Amino acid sequence: KQWYQRRVRAGGKAKPRGFAQRYISFAIDALFAGVKEAPEDPLPVRSMTPTGFSTKKMRKMLGSAKRPVMVVGSQAMLPGGKRAAEGLATLVRKLGIPVFLGGMSRGLLGADDPLFFRQARKVALKEADLVVLAGSVCDFRLDYGRSISKKAKVVAINRSLVQLKLNQGLFWKADLAVNSDVIETLRLQPGITCPDWLERLRDREMNEEEKMLSGSSKELEGGVNPVLLFKVLDSLLTEKSVLIGDGGDFVGTASRILRPRGPLSWLDPGAYGTLGVGGGFALGVKSVKPSSEVWVLWGDGSCTYSLAEVEPSVRHELPFIAIIGNDGSWGQIERDQSSMLGSDTGCQLNKDTPYHHIGQGYGAVALSLGEGATEQDIRDTLILAQLEHGRGNTVVVNVTLGRSKFRAGSISL
């Protein structure tokens, strides 16, 4: 402290001496130990290619499959950049098999690609005779492998040896484990056809979609029907829309209904304990894609981690639209905890919290929806949010949700 005072008084020319010099040098060296000069560009992702044996075996397995299914995970998007994502989409389409997209691979094939499926994944995996895990892992999202038919052949593709074999031996086993990039692996595979299987899945998809969306007309006590909310939002999305999911049940519902319009237009926090990235992701997207229309989908629990990012978004003119699904609980955890332990301790939140007013305090435009809101009310509110965003304003929409059983049975532990 004294050295800094002397330096200031000396016009910034003073140099530390003796013990002060050694102490400051030691502290700085320890603080920046191992740190090299920061690169101006992102570090390159090391490419990993499959072996010739893996390529030939996978080609043979694909060639003999009658009911193949591919599940693509976030890791498949790792090479990054629009060109790489579009290249991956081209390879997936060339392969020609039904695809379920998870995590940040959502949007890879756009909204209406004939190979893209969202509904009844568990049924499809039980009926499939070949399952390709393309950067996806057998954690709780695939019920630790129990979702896959024991009769199915499994090809697992992953850059990480740990994730490649995660939970293997419990309920699943890879017939072919490929320690490689998804994009490099698919690049070496020919296209196949399975028209009857695709038609069967498409019929089921249409039936499930119709059944799911029919639930949007149901009025829920205590607030807005989340299915109706996302049905309306999906109709308003454009090619410039980027969706950021940062929540549990609320985002899980969104993933079943919303259709990201293209690659890299869905971001989420991943699987384990990473809630709170929504605000930072929104600022990042607006920084690199200023013309994008960014929607942050926050649960009322997760929003508390980064709602304060509204302030820098206003200050730095990096606007986004935040929709907060307010059901007064940590819903995804509460559902299983209450059924398994008979207690909702630690899961309840205050449903009366005016999150939109908190956003307004940071400089955002405040909007809200609650019990009694009609479909037209929801549409008008979201359109107003888009208009305000177009004027350069950050918007926080607090949506009080009614109690819904839409996600009943979903795995969260």
Summary of the structure (lengths in Angstrom):
residues: 413
radius of gyration: 24.5
end to end distance: 50.7
largest distance: 82.8
contacts: 1301
relative contact order: 0.10
helix: 44%
strand: 15%
